[in-house]
Amino acid sequence: MRSIRGAVALAAAGAALAAAGCSASADAAGSGSASPSPSAPSSAASPAESAKPAETSASPSRKKPAEKPESESSPSGAATATAEPTPEGPEVLMAEGDESEQVRELQARLRAEGVFDRGPTAYYGPVTAAAVSAFQKDRGLPRTGETDVVTWERLLARTDEPTRNELYPPTSQTMEEPDPRCTEGRVLCVSKRSDTLRWMKDGEVLAAMDVRFGSQYTPTREGVFEVFLKSRHHVSTLYDTPMPYAMFFSGGQAVHYSADFAANGYAGASHGCVNVRDEAKIADLFGDVRVGDKVVVYS
């Protein structure tokens, strides 16, 4: 009887550990893809990974052969070969994780070459690295995905200096006519149809930018709202992710900058917020929008 009770206790403990592991994995997956959303996520190691033992050698021990005397290790009079130092590659100017106006220029020039199909965001993420790698391949350069001196000089030689509109295009999407509810007063006019946000005053478009929305499981609400809170350095208490330049309009849903959107584009989704990927644009927008301004979200 005692052995049966022990077996039952062990089985119950194993089930509890498995449930905890699934729960941890689900939590990590839920917080990973956005800035409320997909957007500046962080991944957590699974319990299985953290508990992995250090690697040990599986091969049986073997007796080390006796060392030969120096006279046998090399022929008499022959110079012993020495490894030559590996020459360093060209200096890297920009790489994944960088964010600067030079990165914005890089993206505009890559777009002119046809290897970058998005508007410049000034953030060097995986999409930019892939575009650099594609350019390097076309030019017969080592495909590192990093912009070194040689890659940059080749790109400069092949492209013209970008114009302001090329550096700061209104959006990378084609915008339709704004919803009629956007044409009066101060309005954040958010279109799910074209994935764009327009900042409008009395029908005039003052700024426009690319946005992305929540997934089918965490949809962005549609309708007419008002900005009720602004938070410059907000961090989500639900997903523990940064939400800079947050302008809340419906419960926990807000318009805000997303580093994940800047890095990965439309490959992800938010947890319901309206993500903006151009930090310079949303910084200007944040400074102009007031609490009480109208927000229209439509499809």
Order of alpha helices (4+ residues) and beta strands (2+ residues): alpha-alpha-alpha-beta-alpha-alpha-beta-alpha-alpha-beta-beta-beta-beta-beta-beta-beta-alpha-beta-alpha-beta
